[in-house]
């Protein structure tokens, strides 16, 4: 789980990016659900509608859940990048040599 400062920094970056596309006041006051148009491949749309019916949930609920999961994964990646920022870099060739030496390649 991210610490308070890391979460705050992550959300601040997201607000800045969103502010570049939308009115800043609108971004900061987004509390009510917003309407959005997305285009799904026919097979994905059919699967999503079937899942919604089987789970007795709305398509919107399922899409919101999937987007939250994707954003959460991004947040974890950003945290890992921040935590590893001071690690020394190694060349690709050197990484391959380590893998060969350890018998993993």
C-alpha positions as CSV (number, residue, x, y, z in Angstrom):
1,X,0.0,0.0,0.0
2,X,1.2,3.5,-0.8
3,X,2.1,5.9,2.0
4,X,0.2,9.1,2.3
5,X,2.8,11.2,0.6
6,X,3.2,8.8,-2.3
7,X,-0.6,8.6,-2.8
8,X,-0.9,12.4,-2.6
9,X,1.9,12.8,-5.2
10,X,0.3,10.3,-7.5
11,X,-3.2,11.9,-7.3
12,X,-1.6,15.3,-7.8
13,X,0.1,14.1,-11.0
14,X,-3.2,12.7,-12.2
15,X,-5.0,16.0,-11.4
16,X,-2.4,17.9,-13.4
17,X,-2.8,15.6,-16.4
18,X,-6.6,15.8,-16.2
19,X,-6.5,19.6,-15.8
20,X,-4.7,19.9,-19.1
21,X,-7.7,18.2,-20.8
22,X,-10.6,19.4,-18.7
23,X,-11.4,22.6,-16.8
24,X,-9.5,22.4,-13.5
25,X,-12.6,23.2,-11.4
26,X,-14.5,20.4,-13.1
27,X,-11.7,17.9,-12.4
28,X,-11.6,18.8,-8.7
29,X,-15.4,18.6,-8.2
30,X,-16.1,15.4,-10.1
31,X,-18.2,13.5,-7.5
32,X,-21.3,12.6,-9.5
33,X,-21.0,9.8,-12.1
34,X,-20.1,11.2,-15.5
35,X,-21.3,10.0,-18.9
36,X,-18.7,8.8,-21.3
37,X,-18.7,7.1,-24.7
38,X,-16.4,4.1,-25.2
39,X,-16.1,1.9,-28.2
40,X,-15.8,-1.8,-27.5
41,X,-15.0,-4.6,-29.8
42,X,-18.3,-6.6,-30.5
43,X,-17.0,-9.7,-28.7
44,X,-15.9,-7.7,-25.6
45,X,-19.3,-5.9,-25.5
46,X,-21.2,-9.2,-25.7
47,X,-19.0,-10.7,-23.0
48,X,-19.5,-7.7,-20.8
49,X,-23.2,-7.7,-21.2
50,X,-23.3,-11.4,-20.4
51,X,-21.2,-10.9,-17.3
52,X,-23.4,-8.1,-16.2
53,X,-26.5,-10.3,-16.5
54,X,-25.0,-13.3,-14.8
55,X,-23.6,-11.3,-11.9
56,X,-26.7,-9.0,-11.6
57,X,-24.5,-5.9,-12.0
58,X,-24.6,-3.1,-14.5
59,X,-22.2,-2.7,-17.4
60,X,-21.2,0.6,-15.8
61,X,-20.3,-1.1,-12.5
62,X,-18.2,-3.7,-14.3
63,X,-16.4,-1.0,-16.4
64,X,-15.8,1.2,-13.3
65,X,-14.3,-1.9,-11.5
66,X,-12.0,-2.6,-14.4
67,X,-10.8,1.0,-14.7
68,X,-10.2,1.1,-10.9
69,X,-8.2,-2.1,-11.1
70,X,-6.1,-0.7,-14.0
71,X,-5.5,2.6,-12.2
72,X,-4.5,0.7,-9.1
73,X,-2.0,-1.3,-11.0
74,X,-0.6,2.0,-12.5
75,X,-0.3,3.3,-9.0
76,X,1.7,0.3,-7.9
77,X,4.0,0.6,-10.9
78,X,4.6,4.3,-10.1
79,X,5.4,3.4,-6.5
80,X,7.8,0.8,-7.7
81,X,9.5,3.2,-10.1
82,X,9.9,5.7,-7.2
83,X,11.2,3.2,-4.8
84,X,13.8,1.9,-7.3
85,X,14.8,5.3,-8.7
86,X,18.1,5.2,-6.9
87,X,19.1,1.7,-8.0
88,X,22.0,1.4,-10.3
89,X,21.2,0.8,-14.0
90,X,22.6,-2.2,-15.7
91,X,23.0,-2.8,-19.4
92,X,20.7,-5.3,-21.1
93,X,23.8,-7.4,-22.1
94,X,24.9,-7.5,-18.5
95,X,21.4,-8.6,-17.4
96,X,21.5,-11.4,-19.9
97,X,24.9,-12.5,-18.6
98,X,23.5,-12.6,-15.0
99,X,20.7,-14.8,-16.2
100,X,23.0,-17.1,-18.1
101,X,25.4,-17.4,-15.2
102,X,22.5,-18.3,-12.8
103,X,21.3,-20.9,-15.3
104,X,18.0,-19.1,-16.0
105,X,18.7,-18.8,-19.7
